[in-house]
Amino acid sequence: MRLTTKGRYAVTAMLDLAYHSQQDPVTLTDIATRQTISLSYLEQLFARLRRAGMVTGVRGPGGGYRLSRAANEINIAEIIEAVDEPLDTTKCAGEGNCQNNKACLTHDLWMGLSDQIRGYLKGISLGDLLTRHHVQEVAKRQEQDTKMVEIHRQQRVGA
């Protein structure tokens, strides 16, 4: 199993949203800027996350996105699965038809690994990640970096 950018970006964007939407909705542009993820890619991911019931859009001035449930109620596995990222290490997608329509010699081994990965990621919520010191430090640094970029941009425009 290899977690693709789709799954990694979805988790990163949801953690950014969880961190920043505690007061006001967050725009995808802000997430894209802080996390250096393409805005169009985020729009695709958030369409899937919205369909999965994890985020809600807020329209109008000051609009953006919010989590639709508490951060403690959203686990990492469901975020990854919501964007159609499989948490599966088998080559048969768990069907047991890996060798001539029957289970291969190592089928149970890879199924066990898939179950371990899924269980690990189900056991971690966005709320759990928000309490981690490293996450707090990185989020604060990203806020500062974004502010500095905006100040420099305004200075260039004003010059």
ROSENU-748264 format. One record per residue: residue number from 1; residue in three letters; x, y, z of N, C-alpha, C in turn. Coordinates in Angstrom, 2 decimals. Layout:
(NUM ALA (X Y Z) (X Y Z) (X Y Z)) ...
This chain:
(1 MET (0.84 -1.18 0.00) (0.00 0.00 0.00) (0.88 1.24 0.00)) (2 ARG (0.52 2.17 -0.83) (1.22 3.45 -0.83) (0.17 4.54 -0.75)) (3 LEU (0.27 5.34 0.28) (-0.67 6.44 0.43) (-0.28 7.51 -0.58)) (4 THR (-1.20 7.86 -1.46) (-0.91 8.84 -2.49) (-1.10 10.26 -1.96)) (5 THR (-0.78 11.23 -2.81) (-0.95 12.63 -2.41) (-2.41 12.93 -2.09)) (6 LYS (-3.34 12.24 -2.72) (-4.76 12.49 -2.46) (-5.07 12.28 -0.97)) (7 GLY (-4.64 11.16 -0.44) (-4.90 10.87 0.98) (-4.12 11.79 1.90)) (8 ARG (-2.84 12.01 1.59) (-2.01 12.88 2.44) (-2.55 14.31 2.43)) (9 TYR (-2.89 14.82 1.24) (-3.40 16.19 1.15) (-4.74 16.32 1.85)) (10 ALA (-5.59 15.32 1.75) (-6.89 15.38 2.42) (-6.71 15.48 3.93)) (11 VAL (-5.83 14.67 4.48) (-5.58 14.70 5.93) (-4.97 16.05 6.33)) (12 THR (-3.99 16.51 5.56) (-3.35 17.80 5.85) (-4.36 18.94 5.81)) (13 ALA (-5.20 18.96 4.78) (-6.19 20.03 4.65) (-7.22 19.97 5.77)) (14 MET (-7.64 18.78 6.15) (-8.61 18.64 7.23) (-8.00 19.06 8.57)) (15 LEU (-6.74 18.76 8.78) (-6.09 19.18 10.02) (-5.94 20.70 10.04)) (16 ASP (-5.59 21.29 8.92) (-5.52 22.75 8.81) (-6.89 23.35 9.11)) (17 LEU (-7.93 22.79 8.51) (-9.29 23.27 8.74) (-9.67 23.14 10.22)) (18 ALA (-9.36 22.01 10.81) (-9.69 21.80 12.23) (-8.99 22.84 13.10)) (19 TYR (-7.76 23.13 12.79) (-6.99 24.09 13.58) (-7.52 25.51 13.41)) (20 HIS (-7.81 25.91 12.17) (-8.15 27.31 11.89) (-9.64 27.63 11.94)) (21 SER (-10.52 26.64 11.93) (-11.95 26.94 11.88) (-12.60 26.93 13.25)) (22 GLN (-11.80 27.01 14.29) (-12.38 26.99 15.62) (-13.21 28.24 15.91)) (23 GLN (-12.95 29.33 15.19) (-13.74 30.55 15.35) (-14.56 30.84 14.09)) (24 ASP (-13.89 30.98 12.96) (-14.54 31.36 11.71) (-14.32 30.30 10.63)) (25 PRO (-15.20 30.28 9.63) (-14.97 29.37 8.51) (-13.63 29.68 7.82)) (26 VAL (-13.08 28.70 7.16) (-11.78 28.81 6.51) (-11.96 28.64 5.01)) (27 THR (-11.33 29.50 4.24) (-11.42 29.38 2.78) (-10.40 28.37 2.27)) (28 LEU (-10.73 27.77 1.16) (-9.79 26.83 0.54) (-8.54 27.57 0.07)) (29 THR (-8.68 28.84 -0.30) (-7.52 29.63 -0.70) (-6.53 29.74 0.45)) (30 ASP (-7.04 29.96 1.67) (-6.15 30.05 2.83) (-5.45 28.72 3.10)) (31 ILE (-6.20 27.62 3.00) (-5.59 26.30 3.19) (-4.54 26.06 2.12)) (32 ALA (-4.88 26.37 0.88) (-3.96 26.16 -0.24) (-2.66 26.94 -0.03)) (33 THR (-2.78 28.16 0.45) (-1.60 29.00 0.69) (-0.75 28.44 1.81)) (34 ARG (-1.38 28.12 2.93) (-0.61 27.62 4.08) (0.04 26.27 3.80)) (35 GLN (-0.65 25.41 3.07) (-0.17 24.04 2.89) (0.48 23.80 1.52)) (36 THR (0.56 24.84 0.71) (1.10 24.74 -0.65) (0.50 23.56 -1.42)) (37 ILE (-0.83 23.57 -1.45) (-1.61 22.59 -2.21) (-2.40 23.37 -3.25)) (38 SER (-2.48 22.84 -4.43) (-3.23 23.48 -5.51) (-4.69 23.71 -5.09)) (39 LEU (-5.19 24.91 -5.36) (-6.58 25.24 -5.02) (-7.55 24.33 -5.76)) (40 SER (-7.31 24.07 -7.03) (-8.22 23.21 -7.79) (-8.22 21.78 -7.23)) (41 TYR (-7.08 21.32 -6.76) (-7.00 19.99 -6.16) (-7.79 19.96 -4.86)) (42 LEU (-7.64 21.02 -4.06) (-8.41 21.11 -2.80) (-9.91 21.13 -3.07)) (43 GLU (-10.33 21.83 -4.12) (-11.75 21.87 -4.46) (-12.28 20.47 -4.74)) (44 GLN (-11.51 19.66 -5.45) (-11.91 18.28 -5.72) (-11.99 17.46 -4.43)) (45 LEU (-10.98 17.60 -3.59) (-10.97 16.86 -2.33) (-12.14 17.27 -1.43)) (46 PHE (-12.41 18.57 -1.35) (-13.46 19.04 -0.46) (-14.85 18.69 -0.98)) (47 ALA (-14.98 18.52 -2.28) (-16.26 18.03 -2.81) (-16.54 16.63 -2.26)) (48 ARG (-15.51 15.79 -2.22) (-15.66 14.44 -1.69) (-15.86 14.45 -0.17)) (49 LEU (-15.12 15.31 0.51) (-15.26 15.41 1.97) (-16.65 15.94 2.34)) (50 ARG (-17.18 16.84 1.53) (-18.53 17.36 1.78) (-19.57 16.25 1.58)) (51 ARG (-19.41 15.48 0.49) (-20.33 14.36 0.25) (-20.27 13.32 1.37)) (52 ALA (-19.10 13.17 1.96) (-18.93 12.21 3.07) (-19.45 12.78 4.39)) (53 GLY (-19.88 14.02 4.40) (-20.44 14.62 5.61) (-19.43 15.06 6.64)) (54 MET (-18.19 15.32 6.20) (-17.15 15.74 7.14) (-16.99 17.24 7.21)) (55 VAL (-17.35 17.94 6.15) (-17.23 19.40 6.12) (-18.54 19.99 5.62)) (56 THR (-18.78 21.24 6.01) (-19.92 21.98 5.49) (-19.42 23.32 4.98)) (57 GLY (-20.02 23.75 3.89) (-19.67 25.04 3.33) (-20.51 26.14 3.96)) (58 VAL (-19.89 27.29 4.14) (-20.58 28.47 4.67) (-20.52 29.52 3.58)) (59 ARG (-21.67 29.94 3.10) (-21.73 30.90 1.99) (-21.66 32.34 2.49)) (60 GLY (-21.37 33.22 1.54) (-21.41 34.64 1.83) (-20.09 35.21 2.29)) (61 PRO (-20.09 36.52 2.60) (-18.87 37.16 3.10) (-18.42 36.47 4.38)) (62 GLY (-17.15 36.21 4.46) (-16.62 35.52 5.62) (-16.90 34.03 5.58)) (63 GLY (-17.33 33.55 4.42) (-17.65 32.14 4.27) (-16.41 31.29 4.08)) (64 GLY (-16.64 30.04 3.92) (-15.56 29.07 3.75) (-16.07 27.71 4.17)) (65 TYR (-15.23 26.97 4.86) (-15.60 25.63 5.32) (-15.41 25.50 6.82)) (66 ARG (-16.20 24.60 7.38) (-16.09 24.20 8.78) (-16.19 22.67 8.83)) (67 LEU (-15.68 22.11 9.90) (-15.91 20.68 10.13) (-17.39 20.50 10.44)) (68 SER (-18.00 19.44 9.96) (-19.41 19.22 10.28) (-19.61 18.47 11.58)) (69 ARG (-18.53 17.95 12.13) (-18.56 17.28 13.43) (-17.37 17.78 14.24)) (70 ALA (-17.36 17.47 15.49) (-16.22 17.85 16.33) (-14.97 17.14 15.83)) (71 ALA (-13.83 17.78 15.98) (-12.56 17.22 15.51) (-12.28 15.86 16.15)) (72 ASN (-12.73 15.66 17.37) (-12.54 14.37 18.05) (-13.38 13.25 17.45)) (73 GLU (-14.37 13.61 16.64) (-15.27 12.61 16.05) (-14.89 12.23 14.62)) (74 ILE (-13.82 12.81 14.10) (-13.39 12.51 12.73) (-12.03 11.83 12.79)) (75 ASN (-11.99 10.55 12.39) (-10.71 9.86 12.44) (-10.01 9.90 11.08)) (76 ILE (-8.73 9.66 11.11) (-7.89 9.80 9.92) (-8.27 8.78 8.85)) (77 ALA (-8.62 7.57 9.24) (-9.01 6.54 8.27) (-10.21 6.98 7.45)) (78 GLU (-11.20 7.58 8.10) (-12.39 7.97 7.34) (-12.11 9.14 6.40)) (79 ILE (-11.18 10.00 6.72) (-10.79 11.07 5.80) (-10.17 10.46 4.54)) (80 ILE (-9.25 9.54 4.75) (-8.57 8.91 3.62) (-9.56 8.13 2.77)) (81 GLU (-10.45 7.40 3.40) (-11.45 6.63 2.65) (-12.45 7.54 1.94)) (82 ALA (-12.74 8.71 2.49) (-13.69 9.64 1.87) (-13.20 10.16 0.52)) (83 VAL (-11.88 10.22 0.35) (-11.34 10.70 -0.93) (-10.95 9.52 -1.83)) (84 ASP (-11.57 8.37 -1.55) (-11.39 7.16 -2.36) (-9.96 6.63 -2.38)) (85 GLU (-9.30 6.77 -1.26) (-7.95 6.24 -1.11) (-8.08 4.92 -0.36)) (86 PRO (-7.68 3.81 -0.97) (-7.83 2.53 -0.28) (-6.78 2.35 0.83)) (87 LEU (-7.20 1.77 1.93) (-6.29 1.41 3.01) (-6.11 -0.10 2.94)) (88 ASP (-5.48 -0.55 1.87) (-5.40 -1.96 1.58) (-4.02 -2.31 1.04)) (89 THR (-3.38 -3.31 1.63) (-2.05 -3.72 1.18) (-2.07 -4.95 0.28)) (90 THR (-3.27 -5.50 0.05) (-3.35 -6.68 -0.81) (-3.37 -6.25 -2.27)) (91 LYS (-2.99 -7.16 -3.16) (-3.09 -6.83 -4.58) (-4.46 -7.18 -5.14)) (92 CYS (-5.29 -7.82 -4.31) (-6.62 -8.23 -4.76) (-7.74 -7.38 -4.16)) (93 ALA (-7.38 -6.28 -3.51) (-8.34 -5.41 -2.84) (-9.16 -6.16 -1.79)) (94 GLY (-8.52 -7.17 -1.17) (-9.16 -7.91 -0.10) (-10.15 -8.97 -0.57)) (95 GLU (-10.27 -9.15 -1.87) (-11.25 -10.09 -2.42) (-10.84 -11.55 -2.26)) (96 GLY (-9.55 -11.82 -2.08) (-9.10 -13.20 -1.95) (-9.00 -13.93 -3.27)) (97 ASN (-8.94 -13.17 -4.35) (-8.83 -13.77 -5.68) (-7.49 -13.42 -6.34)) (98 CYS (-6.46 -13.35 -5.51) (-5.16 -12.84 -5.97) (-4.39 -13.82 -6.85)) (99 GLN (-4.72 -15.08 -6.81) (-3.99 -16.06 -7.62) (-4.99 -17.05 -8.22)) (100 ASN (-5.22 -16.90 -9.49) (-6.17 -17.78 -10.20) (-7.54 -17.82 -9.51)) (101 ASN (-8.03 -16.65 -9.14) (-9.33 -16.49 -8.47) (-9.41 -17.16 -7.10)) (102 LYS (-8.27 -17.37 -6.49) (-8.20 -17.91 -5.13) (-7.17 -17.10 -4.36)) (103 ALA (-7.20 -17.22 -3.05) (-6.26 -16.47 -2.21) (-4.83 -16.96 -2.47)) (104 CYS (-3.91 -16.01 -2.49) (-2.50 -16.36 -2.67) (-1.90 -16.79 -1.34)) (105 LEU (-0.69 -17.25 -1.38) (0.00 -17.77 -0.21) (0.11 -16.74 0.92)) (106 THR (0.28 -15.47 0.57) (0.49 -14.43 1.59) (-0.74 -13.54 1.80)) (107 HIS (-1.89 -13.98 1.30) (-3.11 -13.17 1.41) (-3.41 -12.77 2.85)) (108 ASP (-3.39 -13.71 3.77) (-3.72 -13.41 5.17) (-2.71 -12.44 5.79)) (109 LEU (-1.46 -12.55 5.40) (-0.43 -11.63 5.90) (-0.78 -10.20 5.51)) (110 TRP (-1.09 -9.98 4.23) (-1.38 -8.62 3.77) (-2.72 -8.12 4.28)) (111 MET (-3.67 -9.03 4.46) (-4.95 -8.63 5.06) (-4.74 -8.16 6.50)) (112 GLY (-3.89 -8.88 7.23) (-3.58 -8.50 8.61) (-2.92 -7.14 8.69)) (113 LEU (-2.00 -6.90 7.75) (-1.34 -5.59 7.71) (-2.34 -4.49 7.40)) (114 SER (-3.22 -4.72 6.45) (-4.26 -3.74 6.12) (-5.12 -3.44 7.34)) (115 ASP (-5.49 -4.49 8.07) (-6.30 -4.30 9.28) (-5.56 -3.49 10.33)) (116 GLN (-4.25 -3.72 10.48) (-3.44 -2.98 11.45) (-3.37 -1.49 11.06)) (117 ILE (-3.13 -1.21 9.79) (-3.05 0.17 9.32) (-4.38 0.87 9.52)) (118 ARG (-5.46 0.22 9.10) (-6.79 0.81 9.24) (-7.11 1.06 10.72)) (119 GLY (-6.80 0.08 11.58) (-7.05 0.24 13.01) (-6.25 1.38 13.62)) (120 TYR (-4.99 1.49 13.21) (-4.14 2.58 13.70) (-4.73 3.94 13.32)) (121 LEU (-5.09 4.09 12.04) (-5.61 5.38 11.56) (-7.01 5.67 12.09)) (122 LYS (-7.81 4.63 12.36) (-9.12 4.85 12.97) (-8.98 5.30 14.42)) (123 GLY (-7.88 4.93 15.04) (-7.65 5.28 16.44) (-7.11 6.68 16.67)) (124 ILE (-6.90 7.43 15.58) (-6.37 8.80 15.69) (-7.39 9.76 15.09)) (125 SER (-7.82 10.71 15.88) (-8.78 11.70 15.39) (-8.06 13.02 15.09)) (126 LEU (-8.75 13.88 14.38) (-8.21 15.23 14.16) (-7.98 15.92 15.50)) (127 GLY (-8.88 15.69 16.43) (-8.72 16.27 17.77) (-7.45 15.80 18.45)) (128 ASP (-7.12 14.51 18.29) (-5.88 13.99 18.86) (-4.68 14.72 18.27)) (129 LEU (-4.69 14.91 16.96) (-3.56 15.58 16.30) (-3.45 17.04 16.73)) (130 LEU (-4.61 17.69 16.94) (-4.58 19.10 17.35) (-3.90 19.31 18.70)) (131 THR (-3.90 18.29 19.53) (-3.29 18.44 20.85) (-1.78 18.21 20.84)) (132 ARG (-1.26 17.75 19.74) (0.18 17.47 19.67) (0.97 18.76 19.56)) (133 HIS (2.00 18.84 20.36) (2.85 20.03 20.42) (3.42 20.38 19.05)) (134 HIS (3.90 19.39 18.33) (4.51 19.63 17.01) (3.49 20.24 16.04)) (135 VAL (2.26 19.75 16.07) (1.21 20.29 15.19) (0.96 21.75 15.52)) (136 GLN (0.90 22.07 16.80) (0.69 23.46 17.22) (1.82 24.36 16.73)) (137 GLU (3.06 23.89 16.90) (4.22 24.69 16.47) (4.21 24.93 14.97)) (138 VAL (3.96 23.88 14.20) (3.97 24.01 12.73) (2.84 24.93 12.28)) (139 ALA (1.66 24.79 12.86) (0.53 25.64 12.47) (0.84 27.11 12.75)) (140 LYS (1.45 27.40 13.88) (1.81 28.79 14.20) (2.87 29.32 13.23)) (141 ARG (3.86 28.47 12.91) (4.89 28.88 11.95) (4.27 29.16 10.58)) (142 GLN (3.35 28.32 10.15) (2.70 28.52 8.86) (1.90 29.83 8.84)) (143 GLU (1.25 30.15 9.94) (0.52 31.42 10.03) (1.48 32.59 9.86)) (144 GLN (2.60 32.53 10.55) (3.60 33.61 10.46) (4.16 33.71 9.05)) (145 ASP (4.50 32.57 8.44) (5.04 32.56 7.08) (4.04 33.17 6.10)) (146 THR (2.78 32.83 6.26) (1.73 33.35 5.38) (1.60 34.86 5.55)) (147 LYS (1.65 35.34 6.79) (1.57 36.78 7.04) (2.75 37.51 6.41)) (148 MET (3.93 36.94 6.51) (5.13 37.57 5.93) (5.04 37.63 4.40)) (149 VAL (4.56 36.58 3.80) (4.39 36.57 2.34) (3.40 37.65 1.92)) (150 GLU (2.32 37.80 2.67) (1.31 38.82 2.36) (1.89 40.23 2.54)) (151 ILE (2.68 40.46 3.57) (3.30 41.76 3.79) (4.24 42.09 2.63)) (152 HIS (5.04 41.13 2.21) (5.97 41.34 1.09) (5.21 41.62 -0.20)) (153 ARG (4.10 40.90 -0.39) (3.29 41.11 -1.59) (2.71 42.51 -1.61)) (154 GLN (2.21 42.96 -0.46) (1.64 44.31 -0.37) (2.72 45.38 -0.58)) (155 GLN (3.93 45.14 -0.08) (5.02 46.10 -0.27) (5.39 46.21 -1.76)) (156 ARG (5.40 45.08 -2.46) (5.72 45.11 -3.90) (4.65 45.84 -4.70)) (157 VAL (3.39 45.61 -4.32) (2.28 46.27 -5.01) (2.29 47.76 -4.75)) (158 GLY (2.59 48.14 -3.52) (2.61 49.55 -3.14) (3.81 50.31 -3.65)) (159 ALA (4.86 49.62 -4.02) (6.11 50.27 -4.43) (6.07 50.81 -5.83)) 
